[in-house]
Each structure stands twice: as C-alpha cells, then as structure tokens.
Amino acid sequence: MDITEVRIVKIIKKGGPLLGFANVVIDNCFAIRGIKIIETEDKGRFISMPSKRRKERFIDICHPINQETRDELQSAILELYDAVVNE
C-alpha cells in the first residue's frame, strides 16, 4: 500500500477531543474522506475512520483490515497534522 496523498483540515475551535479531519488517497486510486483526528486523555491521539449511525451504534464505512495498515495510515496522518499545526 502506498499512501500517495494526505490532506489535513484542522479544527479552529477547540473544546472537545476532535482536532481535525484527514483526507487520504491510496495508490493514486482510492480516496478516503472524513477520517477524524482525535485526542483524549486516556488514549492520546488517534484516528477514527468515517462511520455512520445504525440504530444505537456507529459502524465504520471503511477501515483497515490489519493493525499494520492502521498504524501506517495513522502515522502518515498524525505526522502531517503535526507539520500543519506547527507552521
């Protein structure tokens, strides 16, 4: 898997755990929009895949199948988020 593009939209108003959103392109042929960048006291910073509500719970629309892919995606997003925030 080659992450070919990552774009960050940071949240201006802080007051909750949501730091921003990321849009990612994989292998120049698959786009994922609306990945949430979240920070909590107990879990730290992490990404949350796009989801929709089904009755009383949320279900991911798309998601990595294994931990290695999730780690690669999360690392690419958080590295760019840090670069954008520190500009």
Secondary structure, DSSP 8 states (H G I E B T S, - for coil): --EEEEEEEE-SS-SSSEEEEEEEEETTTEEEEEEEEEEETTTEEEEE--EEEETTEEEESS--SSHHHHHHHHHHHHHHHHHHHT-
